[in-house]
Every structure is written in C-alpha cells, then in structure tokens.
C-alpha cells in the first residue's frame, strides 16, 4: 500500500534571535525555551499522527540540529540516520546578522526591510570579508571552497544551493521508498517549497514558514506534491 506521506518539512523551534526579532542567518544561536517546547510539540504531533520517518536531513546550525534531536527523542527515533549539510543552512543575512529589525528599519525604512526579508532576488548588505562573523572563520566550514562561503544571500541564492541538494540527495531517498524529515530554516524551506509547488518569484513573498509546525507532503514519483497538510495541533494551518 502506498504511503500517505513521504516528506515532512519542519522549521526549527523559536531561537533566541527569533525571540528578540534579530536577523539570524548563519549566526549559530540556540533555541529559546519556547523553541524547545515547540520542538517537543512537533514531535508529539508527528507521533500522534503516526508520521514516523526513515531518514532525516538538517543544517549545520544548532537550532535546527537541536530541534531534530528533540523530535527524535519525543518519537523514540534517535536511531534514525541523520545527514547534516551546509546546503540546508539558513539564508545568510550578511551585515544584518545579529541586528534587530527595528534598528535596521530605523535606518533604511520598513519597505526595504520587507524586501530583504521577503523578496526573491535582492541581497542584504554583504558582510565584510574580514569581519569575524564571516563563515570563513568558522571551523565547521573549513573544508568548503571559498565560493561556497557567502557574505550575503538572496532567496534566489538559497534556492541555487537547496534545489541541487534536493535533487541529488533528498529526492533519491524518497524515490527509494524512504520517508524523509527535513529540519531546516524559514528561508531554506521557503526556497524548497517554491521549487516543489512551482510558486512564482513574486508569489513566494507571501509564503511564511512558522517555527515548529510540521508541513507534511505526499509526493508522486515525479517528486511533485499530490497532497499537503500542516500539523498545527489546531486543525489545518497555512503557509
């Protein structure tokens, strides 16, 4: 019998920067207490729905990794193999990282902040190459080629790394019959949802991925959605 689902997308629980309304990007900040609770709720929801998974993918950032750990603990699935990949990192917010939306809006205006946050093509200001926040100074990225270490990214840039990873690594697991969980970040998942659902460059502006809420897909052999539902614990949600 064909599985009623084969892909779950989950944005990490609320981070301390989410809580403080700061641009996060590749800054490696932990979950807030509420984020830990959101991850636990996500695991319990998946368990209650019988939505186990055979393999999981996540980023190299602790807020996503910890969310996945909590979900696995709630579901008694700590044994499931996990793939951690830089391609699933959040969008790099460049020089905005660590700054609050309020202070940035005071400098450039709310409209520009919205473009940087929700638009598809425009990059935020780049991080200086010698800035200690640049990923070239982070040990976890020491084996990556310089052209894979961004100073800032648009959502289009994120798509350029996420979609090939989907096609080369995640998609083949689904085609082999495995049920897949991807725990990642808001913009990373927006880029993936855009690809899966054929959303236009302009249309992606309206797509919001909430923290800690599982998005469950049934994909056909062509890896296109046959159905989609959101497990909010309060009925069907939206993105």
C-alpha positions as CSV (number, residue, x, y, z in Angstrom):
1,X,0.0,0.0,0.0
2,X,1.4,3.4,-0.9
3,X,2.4,5.6,2.0
4,X,0.0,8.6,2.6
5,X,3.1,10.8,3.0
6,X,6.8,10.7,2.3
7,X,8.1,14.1,3.2
8,X,7.9,16.2,6.3
9,X,9.4,19.7,6.4
10,X,9.9,21.4,9.8
11,X,11.3,24.7,10.6
12,X,13.3,24.7,13.8
13,X,11.7,26.0,17.0
14,X,11.9,29.6,18.0
15,X,15.6,30.7,18.5
16,X,16.8,33.4,20.9
17,X,17.3,35.7,17.9
18,X,13.7,35.0,16.7
19,X,12.5,35.9,20.1
20,X,14.5,39.2,20.0
21,X,13.4,40.0,16.4
22,X,17.0,39.8,15.2
23,X,18.3,38.8,11.8
24,X,19.9,35.4,12.3
25,X,21.2,33.8,9.1
26,X,24.3,31.7,9.7
27,X,24.7,33.1,13.3
28,X,24.7,29.9,15.4
29,X,22.2,30.7,18.2
30,X,20.3,28.2,20.4
31,X,16.6,27.6,20.8
32,X,14.7,29.7,23.2
33,X,12.7,27.9,26.0
34,X,9.6,28.4,23.8
35,X,11.6,26.9,20.8
36,X,12.4,23.8,22.9
37,X,8.7,23.5,23.7
38,X,7.7,23.9,20.0
39,X,10.1,21.2,19.0
40,X,8.6,18.9,21.7
41,X,5.1,19.7,20.4
42,X,6.1,18.9,16.9
43,X,7.5,15.5,17.9
44,X,4.3,14.7,19.8
45,X,2.1,15.8,16.9
46,X,4.0,13.6,14.4
47,X,3.9,10.7,16.9
48,X,0.1,11.1,17.4
49,X,-0.4,11.1,13.6
50,X,1.8,8.0,13.1
51,X,4.2,10.0,10.9
52,X,7.5,8.3,11.5
53,X,10.4,8.8,9.2
54,X,13.3,6.6,7.9
55,X,16.0,9.3,7.4
56,X,16.4,12.9,8.5
57,X,18.3,15.9,7.0
58,X,19.2,19.1,8.8
59,X,21.6,22.0,8.6
60,X,24.9,22.7,10.4
61,X,23.3,25.1,12.8
62,X,22.5,24.2,16.3
63,X,18.9,25.5,16.4
64,X,17.9,23.0,13.6
65,X,20.1,20.2,15.0
66,X,18.6,20.6,18.5
67,X,15.0,20.7,17.1
68,X,15.7,17.4,15.3
69,X,17.1,15.8,18.4
70,X,14.1,16.8,20.4
71,X,11.7,15.5,17.8
72,X,13.6,12.2,17.7
73,X,13.5,11.9,21.5
74,X,9.8,12.5,21.6
75,X,9.2,9.8,18.9
76,X,11.8,7.3,20.2
77,X,13.6,7.6,16.9
78,X,17.1,8.5,18.0
79,X,18.4,5.6,15.8
80,X,17.2,7.2,12.5
81,X,20.2,8.2,10.3
82,X,20.8,11.9,10.1
83,X,22.5,13.9,7.3
84,X,23.8,17.3,8.2
85,X,24.5,19.6,5.3
86,X,25.5,23.2,4.8
87,X,23.2,23.4,1.8
88,X,20.3,23.4,4.4
89,X,21.7,26.3,6.3
90,X,19.5,29.4,6.7
91,X,19.9,32.2,4.2
92,X,23.0,34.3,5.0
93,X,21.8,37.7,6.1
94,X,25.2,39.4,5.6
95,X,25.8,42.6,7.6
96,X,22.3,42.4,9.0
97,X,23.1,39.3,11.1
98,X,22.6,40.0,14.8
99,X,20.9,43.3,14.3
100,X,17.2,43.9,15.3
101,X,14.6,44.5,12.6
102,X,13.6,47.7,14.5
103,X,17.1,49.3,14.3
104,X,17.6,48.3,10.6
105,X,14.1,49.7,9.8
106,X,15.0,53.0,11.5
107,X,18.0,53.3,9.1
108,X,16.5,52.1,5.8
109,X,12.7,52.0,6.3
110,X,10.2,49.2,6.7
111,X,9.8,48.7,3.0
112,X,13.4,48.0,2.4
113,X,13.4,45.6,5.4
114,X,10.5,43.7,3.9
115,X,12.2,43.4,0.5
116,X,15.3,42.0,2.2
117,X,13.2,39.6,4.3
118,X,10.5,38.5,1.8
119,X,11.8,39.2,-1.7
120,X,13.4,36.7,-4.0
121,X,16.2,38.5,-5.8
122,X,17.6,41.2,-3.6
123,X,20.6,40.6,-1.3
124,X,21.1,42.4,2.0
125,X,24.3,44.3,2.5
126,X,27.3,42.0,2.4
127,X,29.4,41.1,5.4
128,X,32.9,42.4,5.2
129,X,35.3,39.6,4.2
130,X,37.5,40.3,7.3
131,X,34.5,40.5,9.7
132,X,34.9,37.9,12.4
133,X,31.3,36.8,11.7
134,X,32.2,35.7,8.2
135,X,31.8,32.0,7.8
136,X,35.5,31.6,6.7
137,X,36.4,32.0,10.3
138,X,34.1,29.2,11.4
139,X,35.7,25.8,11.9
140,X,32.7,23.8,10.6
141,X,33.2,25.4,7.2
142,X,36.9,25.0,6.9
143,X,36.8,22.4,4.2
144,X,34.4,24.4,1.9
145,X,35.7,26.1,-1.2
146,X,35.7,29.9,-0.8
147,X,32.9,30.3,-3.4
148,X,30.6,28.3,-1.1
149,X,31.0,30.7,1.8
150,X,28.6,33.6,1.3
151,X,28.9,37.1,2.6
152,X,25.2,37.6,1.9
153,X,22.4,35.8,0.1
154,X,19.1,36.5,-1.6
155,X,16.4,33.8,-1.6
156,X,17.4,33.1,-5.2
157,X,20.9,32.3,-3.9
158,X,19.5,29.9,-1.3
159,X,17.5,28.2,-4.0
160,X,20.6,27.7,-6.1
161,X,22.1,25.6,-3.3
162,X,19.0,24.0,-1.9
163,X,17.4,22.7,-5.2
164,X,20.5,20.8,-6.4
165,X,20.8,19.2,-2.9
166,X,17.2,18.2,-3.1
167,X,17.6,16.7,-6.5
168,X,20.9,14.9,-5.7
169,X,20.5,13.8,-2.1
170,X,16.9,14.1,-0.7
171,X,14.8,13.3,-3.7
172,X,16.6,9.9,-4.4
173,X,15.8,8.8,-0.8
174,X,12.1,9.5,-1.4
175,X,12.2,7.7,-4.7
176,X,13.8,4.7,-3.0
177,X,10.8,4.4,-0.7
178,X,12.1,6.1,2.4
179,X,10.0,8.6,4.4
180,X,12.1,11.8,4.9
181,X,12.1,14.5,7.5
182,X,13.9,17.8,6.7
183,X,14.5,20.1,9.7
184,X,15.8,23.4,8.5
185,X,15.2,27.1,8.4
186,X,12.5,29.6,7.3
187,X,14.1,30.8,4.1
188,X,15.7,27.4,3.2
189,X,12.3,25.8,3.4
190,X,10.6,28.7,1.5
191,X,13.1,28.0,-1.3
192,X,12.3,24.3,-1.2
193,X,8.5,24.9,-1.1
194,X,8.8,27.3,-4.0
195,X,10.5,24.5,-6.0
196,X,8.1,21.8,-5.0
197,X,4.9,23.7,-5.6
198,X,6.0,25.8,-8.6
199,X,5.5,29.1,-6.8
200,X,6.5,32.2,-8.8
201,X,9.3,34.6,-7.9
202,X,6.7,37.2,-6.9
203,X,4.4,34.7,-5.2
204,X,7.0,33.4,-2.7
205,X,6.8,36.8,-0.9
206,X,3.5,35.7,0.7
207,X,4.8,32.3,1.9
208,X,5.7,32.2,5.6
209,X,7.0,29.0,7.3
210,X,6.1,29.1,11.1
211,X,8.6,27.8,13.7
212,X,8.0,24.3,15.0
213,X,5.0,23.4,12.7
214,X,5.3,20.2,10.6
215,X,4.4,20.5,6.9
216,X,3.5,17.1,5.6
217,X,3.6,16.1,1.9
218,X,2.7,13.2,-0.2
219,X,4.9,13.4,-3.3
220,X,4.4,11.4,-6.5
221,X,7.2,9.6,-8.5
222,X,8.0,12.9,-10.2
223,X,8.5,14.4,-6.6
224,X,5.6,16.8,-7.1
225,X,3.0,17.2,-4.4
226,X,-0.1,15.2,-4.6
227,X,-1.3,16.5,-1.2
228,X,-0.1,18.7,1.6
229,X,-1.2,19.4,5.1
230,X,0.0,21.4,8.1
231,X,0.0,19.9,11.6
232,X,-0.6,22.8,13.8
233,X,-2.5,20.9,16.5
234,X,-5.3,23.3,15.8
235,X,-6.6,21.9,12.5
236,X,-5.3,22.7,9.1
237,X,-3.0,25.7,9.0
238,X,-1.5,27.7,6.2
239,X,1.9,28.9,4.9
